[in-house]
Amino acid sequence: MRRIKLAWIPAVLLFAGVALGQVSLDNIFPFKDVVFPQVAAGGAYQSWITVINRGTEIWNGDMKFRSGAGVPWNPVVNGTPVTEGTLSISVNPGATMTYKVTLPGPTEAGYAVVTTHDVNLTNSLEGHLTYYVSDGDLVTDSVGVPPARQFLASSLPFEDFNSICLAFANTDLKKRSAHLKLRVLSDTNAQIGQTNNITLVNGEHSARYLWQLFPDTTLGRGRLEIESDVPISGIALTQAPGNQLSSLPLESTTRTYSIELNSPDEIRHMTLWTESLFVKGYLEFRDAGVSEWTRYAVFGQIADGKLHLHVDSDDVSGLDRQWFWYIKSDGAFTPGQQVWTGSMYAAAPWINYVTQKTTFTATLVP
């Protein structure tokens, strides 16, 4: 990579900062929301949502319930029927609140989003949901689940194919439809059957057993691979004999890319995972002619569909070799993409070194 004067470092960092500084609030807001992709009420089921305000100011917002293709769902919360799928709530600083979701009649299901329009950082909610399963007046089972984090790619290992139930909710704030690709693989990493392509319109809720999604599949142990082109929320449940339930949260999985630069320097691999629109990972790097590989933590966002990454770290050797990096994709990026191209800028104060733009090609490692 070609060197330029160290005085250009502020310009390089300013360019990177402006690129991410233009990210809209929609890219940050999902982490002020609390999403539960599967809420069941009626029949033998109740769902209790318990939250705490970890901030110093009152939290004002809504608990929104949706089902089917995003239509308002009106269960009963703490004895009061919900109207038009929305319940206004307030949680004082440090206060803990429980919202008991019930319904007379047969079991219904949907999802809940606890959301606010308050962009201040002086309030935030944490919490969980507990399913209670009853036989008459006797509670026979309870299952606690954390809020869902939106993901673009997830991997779910399982022991019994027939026991897995999946629930998805498209809570994308930009109101885009989500196009999902679902693949089932055996415990020896062989794909079973065809890829199942599912479209969830914005706001849609879908809950089905794995055997319903792949009706011709006979399998015991294996895994499910999920990819989406927009962030979605999800949860999995496993149902044991006797209708005993356990939760299997769907978390983001990793993707590793082999990187080829248009320069003599080398980047061997980059491993990434997503947490909603935020991206984390590791970068493996060495200079041409140097045998020692160094590894750095990377972090960033997917903004306007493009990948933006930063590195600001000493290398693991413990030497004074701090690097500042900015990496971006040329076009749209989704985890699992086979090939994508990007640009990179770097600065190394310890050798008075700043690079000009370097381009690269990233190829998914099978």
N, C-alpha and C positions, 0 to 999 in steps of 0.2 A: 504494500500500500504506500502511496506517495505521502511524504511528510510535508507539512506546512507549519508556519510559525505558531508557537504556543499562544500567542496573543489572540489567535482565532478561536481558542477554547470557548470564550463566552458566546461567540456567534454560533458555534456548534450546539452548545447547551441551550441557547435561546431558541434555536430552530426546533430542537426536540421539545422544549417546554411549550412553545406556541402550538405545536402539533397536537399535544395532549390537552393544552389549555382550552382548545376549541371544542372539547368534548361537551355535549349537552348534559343537563341534569338527568335526563333519561338514562344515561349510562351509569349513573351513580345511585339513583334512587332505589333500584331493586334491593339494595342492602339496608334501606330504611323500612322496606316492606317485610312483613312476616307472612310466608305462604305455606299453607297446608293443602297439598294436592288431593287429599282424600278425607272427606268429612262424612261420617255416616250417622244417620239419626232415624228413629222409628223402629218398630219391631223390637228386636232384642238389643238394639244398639243405641248408645249415647256417645257423644264426643265432647270432651271437656277441654277447652283451650285456656291455658293459664299463662299469663304474661306479667312481666315486671318492667317498670320504667326505670332504666338505669341512668337517666339524665337528671338535670337540676331544675328543669322546667316541666310544666304539665304537658302531657302528650295528648293531642286532640286529633282524631281521625275517624276512619270508618272501618268496620268489619264487613267486607263484601262477600256475599255467597253467590256462587254461580254453579250451574249444572248443564249437562247436555252441550249444545252448541253455544255456550256462553250466556244462556238466558238466566235472569234473576231467579234465585232459589230462596224460598221463604220458610226456613225451619223456625223452631221456637228457641229463643235464647233466654235463659234465666226466667222462664215462664212467660215471656212476651214474644208474640209472633213478629218475625222480621217483615218489614214492608219494602217492596220493590228490591229485594235482595240486599239491602244495605241497613246496617245498624250503626248509628253514631256512638262512639265511645270516647271516654276521657280517662286517662290514668295519671294520677298525681306522681310527683317525683318520689322514687323509692317505693311506691305502692305496688302490691301484687293483686291481680284481679283474675277471677276465673269466670269464664263464659260457658255455661252448660247448654250444649246444643242438643235438643230433643225434637221429637215429632210424634204426634198421635198417628196411629195407623201403621201401615207396612213400612219397611225400611226404604229410605231414599239416600242417595249419595250425591255429593258435589264437592266443591273445594271452597276454601276461605282465604281471602287476602286481607290482612290487616295493614291498612295503608294511611298515609298522611300527606297533605300538601305542604307541610312545614319543612322547609329546607334547612332550618337551623340545626346545629349539632348539639344543642343543649338538651335534647331528649332522644331516647331510643328505646325500642322494645326488644326484649328477649323473652322466649317462652317455649312451650311445648304443647302437644296435644296428647290426650289419653283416650283411647277407645275403651268403653265399658260394655261388656256383653253379659246379658242377664237371662236367667230362666225364671220367669215370674218376678218375684221380689228379690231373688238371689242372684248376686253378681258371680258369674262363673269364670270370667276371664277379663283381663285388662292388659292393654298394650300401650306403652308410651312411645311417641315418635317425636323427633326434633323437627323444626321447620325445614322446608326444602330449600336447597340452594340451586338456583338455575344452572343448567349445564348445557353444553353443546355436544359433549360426547361422554358416555357412561358405559361401564362394564359391570355386569351383575353375574357373579358365579352362583350356582345353585346345586343342591344335592338331588332334588326331586322336581323334574320339569312340571309335573302335573299339579304341584302344590303352590306355584307362584302366581300371584295376582299383581298386576301393574296398574298404577293410576298416573295419568299425565294431566297437566293443566298448562295451557298456553297463556301465560301472564305477561307476554311481551308488551312493554309500554308503548312501543311504536306501532302497535296494532297490526302486526304482520302475521300472516299465516305461517305455521311451522310445518316443514316437510321432514318427516322422520324416516330413517332407514333402520329396520330392526333385523338382526341376523342372529340365529341360534347356532352355536358351535358345540361340538362334543367335548368330552374331557381330554381328547387327544388332538384338539384344535382343528377338527375338520368341520366345515360348514354343513349343517343339516337342513335340507330343503332350500327354498328360494328366499331371497331378501324380501321382507314385508315392508312396503312403502305406505306410510300413513300421513295424511294431511290433517292438521288440527287448525281450524280457523281461529282467529284471535278470540280469546276468552273461553275456548272450548275445553270441556272436561271429558276424559275417557278413562274407564276402568274396566279391564278385562283380564281373565286368566290367560296365562301364556299358551295353554292348549287351545284357547279360542282364537288367538292370533295366528297360531300355527297348527291347524286342526289335523293335519296329516302326519304330524311328527310324533314318533315314539322315542323317548329318551329318558334316562335317569339323570346322571350328573352331567353338568355342562356349564355353559355361560351364555348370556345374552349381551350382544353389542348394540348400542344405541347411538345414532348420530342425528343431529338436527341442524338445520341451517339458521335458526334463531334460538336464543336461550329459552328453554322450557323448564318447568318444575315437575318433579316426579317422586314417586315412592313405590316400593314393592313390599308386599306382605307374603309370608309363607304360611300356609294353612296345614297344620298337622292333623292326624286322625283325632276325632272328637271335637273338631272345629277350634282347636287351640291355635291362636295367631301369634306370629312374631313379625316385627318390622325389619325391613332391609332397605335402609335409605339408599337412594340412588345418588352417588357422588361422581364427580368428574374423574375420568380416567386419563392416563398419560398418552402422549403421542411423541415418538422420537423421529427426528429428521436428520438425514445426512446432508451436510452443507458443502457446496462447492463454490469457492470464491473466484472472481476473475482477477486474482493476484497471486503472487507466490506464497503468501501467508495461508495458513490452514485453519479451518474450523471443522472439527471432526463430526460432532453431533450436537443437536439441540433437542432437549426433552422438555415438553410443555404440557401443562394442564390448565383447565379453566375453572374459575369460580365466578359464576355469572359472566359478566363481561370483563372481569379481571383475569389476567393470565400470569402464571408463574412458571418457573422452570429452571433449567441449568444449561450452561453453554460450555463446551469443551474446546479449548483453543491452544494453538502454539504457533510461534513464528517459524518461517521457513529455515531449515537447517538446525533447529533446536529440537533436542530429543524429548525434553520434558513437556508434558501436557499440563495446562492449568485449567481450572474449572471455576466458573462463576455462577452465582445465582442471578436470574433475570426476572423482571417483573414488568407489568404493563397492563394494557387494555386492548380490547377489540372496539374500536371507535369507528362509526360509520362503515362497519363491515371490514375495516382494515386492521391488521395487527400492528401495534406499537409497543416496543419493548425498550427497557432501560437496564443498564448494568452500572452500578456504582459500588465497587467492592475491591478489596485487596485480594490477591490470589491466595490459594490455600498453602503456598510454600512458606508464608509468613514473612516474605521479603517485602520491601517497600515498593510494590509494583501496582499501585492503584490505577485502575482503568475506568474511564467513563465511556459508555457506549450508548448509541441510539440506533435501533433497528426497526425497520418498518417493511410491511409487505407492499408490493406494487399495486395489488388489486385486492379483491375480497378474499378473506381467509376464514376457513372453518377447520376445526380439528379433524384429522382424518383425510384431508385433502392430499391427493397423491403427489402433486408437484406444485410449487409456488415459487415466485421470484420476489426479491426484495432488495433493499439498499441498506447500507450500514455506514455509520460515522463513529469514529473512536478518538479518544484523547488519552495520552499517558503523560501526566506531569513529571513523573520521575525520570523521563528521558527527553523532556521538552518536545513532545511529539503529538501532532494532531494529523489525522488522516483526512483526505478528501473522500468524496463519495466512492464507496466500493459496492458493487452489485454481487448478488449471489443467487444460486438456485438451490432450493431445499427439496429433497426427495424423501418421502415417507419410508421408514425402515419397516419391512414386513414383520 
